[in-house]
Amino acid sequence: MFERAKIAGIALAEVLGALSAPAAWAHGDHDWIRQRGHLSADGEPCCGKEDCTPLSPEQVKQTAGGYSLPEFGHVVPYPQALPSEDGKFWLCMTSITRIRCFFAPPSAM
């Protein structure tokens, strides 16, 4: 009986570990944003609890007013964009209504 309980405990630990794996990767590819301490125009850390998401070049349209993000209903003025260290577009939001930071590849700036 003890052996069965031990095996069940190990299996439970493995399942819980697998379920928590996405949280461990929450800062994955964009951890450079947090590590470098990038701040928004308002002085907030870019990488907060909602974190950042990469955008494909197709999701970003350059307009006269700035970077248009149609999926999110926002336009980021060019002066507010930060240079991306990995050459990708990144969007960091506090909510669906408020952008915290936007990173653009140097080639798009």
C-alpha positions as CSV (number, residue, x, y, z in Angstrom):
1,M,0.0,0.0,0.0
2,F,2.8,2.4,0.9
3,E,4.5,1.8,-2.5
4,R,1.3,2.5,-4.3
5,A,0.9,5.8,-2.4
6,K,4.5,6.7,-3.2
7,I,4.0,6.1,-6.9
8,A,0.7,8.1,-6.9
9,G,2.6,11.0,-5.2
10,I,5.3,11.0,-7.8
11,A,2.7,10.9,-10.6
12,L,0.8,13.8,-9.0
13,A,4.1,15.8,-8.7
14,E,4.8,15.2,-12.4
15,V,1.3,16.3,-13.5
16,L,1.5,19.4,-11.3
17,G,5.0,20.2,-12.7
18,A,3.7,19.8,-16.3
19,L,0.7,22.1,-15.6
20,S,2.9,24.8,-14.1
21,A,5.5,24.7,-17.0
22,P,3.7,27.4,-19.0
23,A,4.0,29.8,-16.0
24,A,7.7,29.1,-15.9
25,W,8.0,30.2,-19.5
26,A,6.0,33.4,-19.0
27,H,9.1,35.5,-19.8
28,G,10.6,33.1,-22.3
29,D,11.6,34.8,-25.6
30,H,11.0,38.3,-24.3
31,D,12.9,38.0,-21.0
32,W,15.3,40.5,-22.3
33,I,12.6,43.2,-21.9
34,R,12.4,42.4,-18.1
35,Q,16.1,41.9,-17.6
36,R,17.0,45.2,-19.2
37,G,14.5,47.0,-17.1
38,H,12.8,48.7,-20.1
39,L,10.3,51.4,-19.1
40,S,7.2,52.8,-20.8
41,A,6.9,56.5,-21.6
42,D,5.0,56.8,-18.2
43,G,8.0,55.2,-16.4
44,E,6.2,51.8,-15.8
45,P,8.2,48.5,-16.3
46,C,7.3,47.2,-19.7
47,C,7.1,43.6,-18.6
48,G,4.4,43.3,-16.0
49,K,2.1,40.6,-14.9
50,E,0.3,40.5,-18.2
51,D,3.7,40.4,-20.0
52,C,4.4,40.9,-23.6
53,T,3.5,39.1,-26.8
54,P,5.3,39.0,-30.1
55,L,3.6,40.4,-33.2
56,S,4.2,39.2,-36.7
57,P,5.2,41.9,-39.3
58,E,1.7,41.4,-40.8
59,Q,0.0,42.5,-37.6
60,V,1.8,45.9,-37.7
61,K,1.0,48.6,-40.3
62,Q,3.2,51.6,-40.6
63,T,1.1,54.8,-41.1
64,A,1.8,58.5,-41.0
65,G,0.7,58.5,-37.4
66,G,2.8,55.6,-36.2
67,Y,2.6,51.8,-35.9
68,S,-1.0,50.8,-36.4
69,L,-2.1,47.6,-34.6
70,P,-5.5,46.8,-36.1
71,E,-6.1,43.7,-34.0
72,F,-5.7,45.7,-30.9
73,G,-7.3,48.9,-32.0
74,H,-4.3,51.0,-31.2
75,V,-1.8,53.2,-33.0
76,V,1.6,53.7,-31.3
77,P,3.2,57.0,-32.2
78,Y,6.7,56.5,-33.7
79,P,8.4,58.4,-30.8
80,Q,6.9,56.0,-28.3
81,A,8.2,52.9,-29.9
82,L,11.3,51.3,-28.3
83,P,14.0,49.5,-30.3
84,S,13.6,45.7,-30.2
85,E,16.8,43.9,-29.2
86,D,15.8,40.7,-31.0
87,G,14.6,42.2,-34.2
88,K,10.9,41.4,-33.6
89,F,7.8,43.4,-32.9
90,W,6.6,43.1,-29.2
91,L,3.5,44.5,-27.6
92,C,3.3,44.8,-23.8
93,M,-0.2,45.7,-22.5
94,T,-1.7,46.4,-19.1
95,S,-5.1,45.6,-20.5
96,I,-6.8,45.4,-23.8
97,T,-7.3,49.2,-23.6
98,R,-3.9,50.3,-22.6
99,I,-0.5,49.7,-24.2
100,R,2.4,49.6,-21.7
101,C,5.3,49.3,-24.3
102,F,5.8,48.6,-28.0
103,F,9.0,47.4,-29.4
104,A,9.9,47.6,-33.1
105,P,12.9,46.1,-34.9
106,P,15.5,48.8,-35.8
107,S,14.9,48.2,-39.5
108,A,11.3,49.3,-39.0
109,M,12.2,52.5,-37.0
